[in-house]
Amino acid sequence: MPTTNLTLISNPLCPFVQRAAIVLLEKGVPFDRINVDLAAKPDWFLALSPTGKVPLLKVGQPDGTDAILFESMVICEYIEETQDAAPMYPANALLRAQHRGWIEFATPTYADGWQFLNATDIETANAKKAAFRQRLERLEAVLGPGPYFSGTAFGMVDAVFAPLFRYFDIIDQTVSKLMFEDLTRVSAWRAALAARESVKAAVSEDYAERFRHHLRRHSAILAV
């Protein structure tokens, strides 16, 4: 039976929350959302989150209590396993394992991309730009004709990478153009993800300005 009574505990800027929100939206699952200020974490949140991080998913139980899930991919996998909507992994076990491998590849890709975006000195920016570009080149080599990671079906790998690519629609487009230059498949993938309704709906309408404010507040080179 599909799960009901879900609450996603969130932060407006967190890309890992966006993963879970995208999967919930793709599955057509109704859910509530509560945002937490990670700079001033409330006691009730710290009592629920073993890591002190978002996302959390509260899953309402028949007895009126809530079960708590933490870590974005744990939440995404739970939604995948408990909902009847179209699967977000291939049916083939080998392909499914390969997709999970690329989801793991997303972790260092996010780290390099985030450190580039938030760099406050040119040396760090250049080093992280090069590292992130190399990871994009690895993705370019494995992507097919698209529009999504594995073809025409939007899947879990797409949900995982979409929040990362979103940043590059917000920053100076001259910088983005150079980062994705000659990466025709990655660029087409990025555009297809940006146009997906679940990806757009995973963030608030003021997300872009929130992210720009974040960059300014942290004195990032890319702040505008």
Sequence and secondary structure as in RCSB ss.txt:
>XXXX:A:sequence
MPTTNLTLISNPLCPFVQRAAIVLLEKGVPFDRINVDLAAKPDWFLALSPTGKVPLLKVGQPDGTDAILFESMVI
CEYIEETQDAAPMYPANALLRAQHRGWIEFATPTYADGWQFLNATDIETANAKKAAFRQRLERLEAVLGPGPYFS
GTAFGMVDAVFAPLFRYFDIIDQTVSKLMFEDLTRVSAWRAALAARESVKAAVSEDYAERFRHHLRRHSAILAV
>XXXX:A:secstr
    SEEEEE TT HHHHHHHHHHHHHT  EEEEE  TTS  HHHHHH SSS S EEEEE TTS EEEEESHHHH
HHHHHHH  S  SS SSHHHHHHHHHHHHHHHHHHHHHHHHHT SSHHHHHHHHHHHHHHHHHHHHH  S SBTT
BSS  HHHHHHHHHHHGGGTS HHHHHHHTTT HHHHHHHHHHHH HHHHHTS TTHHHHHHHHHHHTT TT  
